[in-house]
Amino acid sequence: MNTMKLLNFCRISTKIKAQILSIFIALSFIFACFSAVPAMADSKVFNGLSNTQLVALQTIPENIKTRNSNSFVTEAVNKVDLAVVRIDTERLVTRPNNNFFEDPFFDRFFDENLRIQPPSKELLRGQGSGFIVDSKGIILTNAHVVNKADKVTVTLNDGRQFIGEVKGTDEITDLAVVKVDTKDEILPVAILGDSNLIQVGDWAIAVGNPLGFNNTVTLGIISTLKRPSSAIGIPDKRLDFIQTDAAINPGNSGGPLLNDRGEVIGINTAIRADAMGIGFAIPINKAKEIKDILVRGEQVPHPFIGIQMITLNPEIAKENNSDPNSVLILPEVKGVLVTRILPGTPAEKSGMRIGDVIIEIDNQSVFSAEQLQRKVENSGVGEKLLFKVMRNNREKELFVVSGQMNY
């Protein structure tokens, strides 16, 4: 019996010794590895590394715990986030009361003082975004964010608040400038990029306050460029939008659209409720063109001639001409068909007619409605333009003096 116990004890002791030996070998290997790093630094394996890099190599475990995990999005947003502001607006509107009880029928039932009630007043609140472009307190945003507002409150990322003054708005481009009194404080400024340099597929970072959630960032790409406002169902604007799949929601309007370097390339605008997964931004170069005009409180020039139009090509003309119920026989050419002429406009004064097909402006061929609009927009108010039109299969020249579009 004693002999059996002794054998079992020996077996257990042997197992313990084996485990202890394994632990000792593992620890020896670990210490050997750490002690070898400085020696390896002298070898050819790490030739070309600086002393700073070699020191970092020896302290990898500590660096893993303490380093920050940054991305290009983080770096881009950090350059501009202090310049992005939240804009809260208030507007008092008067609504007429129901005049149902003003009918003489109710004279016998109600006293006059009870029947006649003053109009009701309602306080409307709105919210949007903007960004500082001048350290003295100049802020860019959308016109629809601040238009007709009685009170504008600007809140910075650090919590500071200022009362804003709307210096100018331009509904045609949906741009506005708000000024705050900084009381000699220097405000952070967003870096403006060049929207002419962006390409389809570039990164797009939208920053703003969508749906009341402050300092929100969304990421996408540039989906397309020069998307005409008329093509997305906004005929009262004159813009070629940047299209992106970065989420742009109500409240994001007026905030910056950034490139991967943190430069502002556009101004976010939430203009279509059904634009799911599609966002639009105003190119920053358009804002650069008119910013100073808005700061001065002046009207932005927008030349117009006063027509409604559609693009015409031979295929559309043939389809129209083959219809026995068609009221017009159209020339089978590329051009712009005049569908309406507004009364009292430069087009009416020039003798232009419905059904005219515009094929040239100032001896340059015109192939689309968007192209014609750009040519007129770039001409300047009061400019005399030579239009060549097709009327009754004959070419005719008309001089049109562009006017200022009022809204």
N, C-alpha and C positions, 0 to 999 in steps of 0.2 A: 504493500500500500504506500509506504513512504517513498519507495523507488518511483512509483507512478506519479506521485505529486511532484517529485523533483524533475522528472522528464517534462511534465506540463509547464512547470515554471521556466525551464530552460527554453522551451519553444516560445513562450510569451516574451521572454527577455530578448530572444533573437529577433522577433518581429519589431519590438520597440527600438532595438539597435538599428535595424534596417531603416525605420522611419526617420530616426534622428540623423542618420547618415545622409539620407535623401535631402532633408531640410538643409543640412550643412553644405552639401554640394550646390544646391540652388542658390543659397545666400552667397556662396563664394563666387558663383558665376555672375550674379548681379553686381557685386562690388567690383569684380574684374572689368565688367563692361563700363561702369562709370569712371573707373580709374583710367580706362583706355582712351576715353574721349580726348583729354588734353594731349595724349601721346599721338592720337590719330590726327590731331590738328597740325602736327608737324610733318605728317606724311603727305604723299602726293594726292591722297583721296580728297583733301580739302584745299588744294592749291587754288589760289584766286579768291578765297573768302577773306573778308576783312576781319580785324580783331573783334569788332562789334558783333559780327555774325557768329564768330567762334564762341564768344561769351554767351550769346543767345542759345547756341547749340547745347552748351553745357547746362543751361537752365530751362530746357524745354518743359519739364513738368510744371514749373511755376508759371511760365508764359501761357500754357494751355488754360490755366485756371483764370488768368487775369486779362487776357487780350479781349478787345471788342471785335465783334463780327460785323463789319461794315460791308455795304454793297454800293454800287454806283448810284442806286436810287437814294440811299441814305445820304451820300455825299452831295448829290444834286439838291435834295430837299433842304439840307442843312444850310446851303448857300442862300436860300430865299425864304425860309419859313418865318423868320422874324419880320419880313416885309409884307407878308400876307395878312390881310385884315378881314374882320367880319363887319358887315354893314347892316345895321338895323334901321328900318324906316318906319315913320308914322305919317298917316295922312287922314285928315278929318274930312269926311264927305257928308253932304246933306242930301237926304232922300225925301222926296215929297210923300206925304201921307195919302192914303186912299181917300179920294174925294167922293166916295159912295154916299156919305151922309150929307153932302152938299145939295142933294136933290131936294127941291121944294116940298116933295111929298112928306119929308120927315119934319117939316116945320111944326106940325101939330103935335109931334111926339117928343121932340128934344128941344131944349133951350139952345139958342144960337151959340152961346159960349161953349156948350158941350159938343156941338157939331163941328165947329171950326177948330182944328188942332194945328199947332205949328209943325213945320217939317222936322223930321227926326234926324239926328246926327249920329254918325257911326265912325269909330276910329279903326282904320285899317292898318294892320302891321305887316311888314314885309322883311325879308332877310336875303342877303346875298354876300358876295365876297368881293375883294379888290386887292390891289397891291400897290405899294409905295414906289414911285418912280423918281421922286425928288425928296431929298432929306428935309426940305423945308415944309413938307406936308402935302405934296401933290400925289393924288391917288387915282389910278385908272380902274374903271369898272364898266359894267354894262349900263346902257341908258335905261333899259326896262327895270333895273334894280332901284334907281333913285328918281325916275321921272315923276314929277308932280308931288314929290314928298314934301311934307311940311317940316319934318324933323329928320335929321340923319345923324346916327350915332356910329362912330367908328371905334372898334375895339381891336387893340393890337394883341399879338400872340402872348405878350407878357402880362396882359390884363389891363393895361392903361386904356382909358377911354377919352375920346375927343368928340366934340360936336362938329359935324362936317357941314361945309357949305358947298352946294352944287354950283360949280362955276360954269358948266356948259354941258349940254346933251345934244346928241345927234342921232335921231331915230333911224335915219337911213342906214347908218353903219352900226347902230346899237352900241355906241360908245359914249362914255361920260367921264368927266373929271370932277373929283371932289377935293376940296381943300380943307385942311384942318389947321387950327392955330396951335403950333407946337410950343409957343412961349419960349423960343430960342433953344428948344431941345432938338438934338440931331437924331432923326429917325433912320432906321435901317432901310436900305434901298435894294430893290430887285435888279439884277443885271439883265438888260434887254439883249436878246440875240438878233439874228437875221433870219426871218421866215422865208426868205428867198433861197436859203441854202439847204433847207430840209428836204428830205426825199421820202418817198413811200417805203415803209419798212423801218424807218428810224424809230427809236424809243420815244414815247410820249408819256409824261408824268403830269397828272392833273392834281392841283392842290386847291383846297377851298374848304367851305363849311356846308356840305350838302345835308339837307334835311335837318339842319340844326346841330349836326355833329361837327364840332370845331376841329380845325387842323387835320383834315382827312386827306389822305394821299391814295390815288389809284394809278395803276400802271397799265399801259397798252402800247400800241404802235401807231404810227401814221398810216391810216388806211388809204387815203387818197388826198390829192391836192386840188385846189381851184374848183371846188364843188360849188356851182352857181347857186345863189339863193333861190332863183326861180325853179331850179331843178328839184329842190327839196320842199317846194310848196310855200315859199315865203316871197311873194312877188313884190311886197312893199319895201324890201331891203335891196341894197346894192352891194353885194359882197360875194367874194369867192372864198368859201370856208375851207379850213383844214378839217378833214374828217378823221376821227380816231375811234378806236374801240375802248379807250380808257373811259371808265364810268364817269359821266357828267350828269348830275342830278340837280333838281331845284335846290337853290342855296349855294351851288357851286358856281352859279353865274357870276362873271366878273373876276373869278380867280385866274391865276396864271396856268398856262400849259407849258411845261418845261421840256427841254431836251436832256440828254444824258449828262450834260455838263452843268446843269442848273441854270441855264439861260432861258429867259422867257421867250417863247416862239409864238405864243398865241394867247388869246383871252377866251376862257371857257364861256359858253353860252348855252343855257338850257331853253331851247326854243320850240321843240316839238315833243309833245307828251307821248307820242307813239314811237319815238326813236329809241327802241329797246336795243341795247348793245351797240348803238351808234351815237357818238358824240360829235359836236361841232365846235370849232373855235375860230375866232377872228384873227387873222394873221397879225402879228405884232407890228409889222411894217406899215400896215394901214393905220394903226394907232399912232405910230410915230409921225405920220403925215399930218394928222389933224389935232394932235395933243395940244400944241401951243395955241391953236385957234380956239379950242375949247377952254383953255386956261384964261384966255382974254375975254371969254363970254361972247364970242362972235359966232355968226352963222357960218356953218361949213358949206362951201360952194358945192352944189350938185347940179350940173347941167342936165337938161332934159329937153325933149322935143314934143312929147305929148301923144305918144301912140301906144297901142297894144299890138303885139306882133307874135308871130310864130315862125319857126324855121321851115323853109320850103326846100324840097329837092325834087328831081324829076319823077321819082317813084310816087311821091305824095300827089304831085300835080296830075300824073296819069290816072291815078285812082279817082281823083276828084272829077277829072274831065270825062271819065267813062260812066259816071253816074248821071242818068238822064234827068234827075231832079236837082242837079247842081245849079246854083244861081250864078256861079262864076266859072269862066273858062280861064284856067291859070296857065301861064307860060311854063313850059317844062324845063326849068332852069334851077340852079342853086341860088338861093337868096333868102330874103326875109319878107314874109307876107304881112301887110298891114291889115289888121282885123278890126281896129277901132281907132278913131281920132277924137281926142278929147277936145271939147269946145274951148275956144279962146287960147289955144296953145300955139307955140311956134309952128307945129306941123300944119295946123288948120290955116294959119295965116300964109303959109308958103304955097297953099294949093294942093297939098297932098290929099289923096283920096283912099277910102277903103277899097281894098283889092289891088292897090299898087304893090309891086314886088321890088324891094330895094336890092340892087345888085352891086352898087358902089357907093362909097363915101370918100370924097376928096381923092378920086381916082384910085382908090384901093378897093379890091373886091371884098364883098361881104357874103359870108356863107351861113351864118347862124345868128339867132337873136341875141345870144350872149356876146358874140363878137361885136355886134352893132352897139349894144349897150356899153361895152367897154370903150369903144371909140368915142361915143358921145360923152361918157363920163370923163375921159381924158382930154376932152377938147377945151374945157373952160367955159364959164358962163359968158354969154354974149358973143360967142364965136360964130362966124359965118361958115356954114358947112355946105358943100356941094353934094347933093344926092342925085344919083342916077337910078331911075325906076323904070320898070317895064309896065306899060299900061296899054291894053288892047294890042298886045304883041308889038308895041313900038317903044323905043327908048325915049325917055324924057328926063331933062335935067331940072332940078329944083334947088333953090337956095333956101336953107333953113338957118335962122339965127337962134342958137340954143338959149333957153331961159333958165331961171333958178327954180328948182323944185321946192315947193313949200309943203309943209306937213303939219 
